[in-house]
Amino acid sequence: MTAGPKGPASYFPSIEKTYGRPIAEWQEVVRKHYPAAHMQLVAVLKNEHGMGHGHANAVVAHTLAEDRPKA
Protein backbone atom coordinates (compact mmCIF):
# COMPACT_ATOMS: atom_id res chain seq x y z
CA MET A 1 0.00 0.00 0.00
CA THR A 2 1.41 3.37 -1.03
CA ALA A 3 0.90 6.37 1.23
CA GLY A 4 -0.02 9.65 -0.43
CA PRO A 5 1.67 12.97 0.14
CA LYS A 6 1.95 14.15 3.71
CA GLY A 7 1.83 17.61 5.26
CA PRO A 8 0.97 20.63 3.13
CA ALA A 9 1.44 18.70 -0.12
CA SER A 10 -1.57 16.54 0.75
CA TYR A 11 -3.74 19.56 -0.09
CA PHE A 12 -2.25 20.13 -3.55
CA PRO A 13 -4.65 18.03 -5.67
CA SER A 14 -7.62 19.78 -4.06
CA ILE A 15 -6.02 23.22 -4.47
CA GLU A 16 -5.33 22.64 -8.16
CA LYS A 17 -8.86 21.34 -8.74
CA THR A 18 -10.58 24.07 -6.73
CA TYR A 19 -8.62 27.09 -8.00
CA GLY A 20 -7.72 25.89 -11.51
CA ARG A 21 -3.99 26.62 -11.39
CA PRO A 22 -0.99 24.35 -10.79
CA ILE A 23 0.84 24.60 -7.48
CA ALA A 24 3.92 26.01 -9.23
CA GLU A 25 1.87 29.09 -10.22
CA TRP A 26 0.61 29.57 -6.67
CA GLN A 27 4.18 29.29 -5.41
CA GLU A 28 5.22 32.05 -7.80
CA VAL A 29 2.45 34.27 -6.41
CA VAL A 30 3.86 33.66 -2.93
CA ARG A 31 7.45 34.30 -4.01
CA LYS A 32 6.53 37.60 -5.69
CA HIS A 33 5.54 38.90 -2.25
CA TYR A 34 8.85 38.05 -0.53
CA PRO A 35 10.02 39.16 1.92
CA ALA A 36 6.92 38.87 4.03
CA ALA A 37 5.83 36.97 7.11
CA HIS A 38 4.01 33.65 6.78
CA MET A 39 0.60 35.06 7.70
CA GLN A 40 1.05 38.06 5.38
CA LEU A 41 1.61 35.62 2.52
CA VAL A 42 -1.46 33.62 3.55
CA ALA A 43 -3.48 36.86 3.53
CA VAL A 44 -2.36 37.61 -0.04
CA LEU A 45 -3.69 34.28 -1.28
CA LYS A 46 -6.92 34.67 0.67
CA ASN A 47 -7.65 38.34 -0.05
CA GLU A 48 -6.33 38.70 -3.58
CA HIS A 49 -7.12 35.24 -4.94
CA GLY A 50 -10.07 33.98 -2.88
CA MET A 51 -8.23 30.96 -1.50
CA GLY A 52 -9.47 29.37 1.72
CA HIS A 53 -7.28 29.62 4.81
CA GLY A 54 -6.20 25.97 4.94
CA HIS A 55 -5.26 25.89 1.27
CA ALA A 56 -3.41 29.21 1.45
CA ASN A 57 -1.54 28.09 4.55
CA ALA A 58 -0.50 24.83 2.86
CA VAL A 59 0.88 26.62 -0.21
CA VAL A 60 2.78 29.16 1.90
CA ALA A 61 4.17 26.57 4.33
CA HIS A 62 5.38 24.32 1.52
CA THR A 63 6.89 27.21 -0.46
CA LEU A 64 8.73 28.62 2.55
CA ALA A 65 10.05 25.16 3.43
CA GLU A 66 11.33 24.67 -0.13
CA ASP A 67 13.02 28.06 -0.16
CA ARG A 68 14.53 27.84 3.32
CA PRO A 69 18.32 27.55 3.12
CA LYS A 70 19.49 24.04 3.91
CA ALA A 71 21.87 23.78 6.87
N, C-alpha and C positions, 0 to 999 in steps of 0.2 A: 504494500500500500504506500503510495507516494503522498507526502504531506504537501499542501499548497504553500504559497508564500506566507511568511509570518510578519508580524509588526505592521508598520504603515503600508508596506507593499500589498498586504492582503486586501486593501481597499481599492487598488488600482483598476481592476476590471470594472468595478461598479462606477468609479469616477469617470473612466473613459466612456462607458455606456451612457451615464447620466448627463455628462456635460459635452459629449461629442468631440473631444480633443484628446490626443495621446498624452500620456504622462510627460513625455519630453517637452511638449509645448507648455504644460503647466509649470514645469520646472524652470523654463526660460522666463515665464512671467515672474516667478519668485526671484530669480537671479537678477532681473532687471531692477529690482527694488533693494538690492544690497547697497550699503550695509543697513540693516534694520533688525530689530529684535524679532524673535520668533512670533510673538502675538501680533506685532505690526504686520508681518508678512501674512499671517492668517487673516487679518482684517482686510488686506488688499484682495485676497481671493474671495472673501465673503462679500465685501461691499462693492467691489468693482466687477465681479464676475458671477455673483449669485450662488457661490458654492456654499454648501452646508458646512457647519463648524468641524465635524469629524473628518470630512473629506479634505477640507482646507488644511487642517492640522496634520493629516497624514502626508500630504504633498510637501508641506513645509518641513516637517520632521525628517522625512526621507532625503529631501534636497540638502538640508543643512548637514545631515550625517554624511552624505556623499562628498560634500565640499569641505568638510572639516579636515584640516591637515592631519595626516597620519603621523603618529609618534614613532 
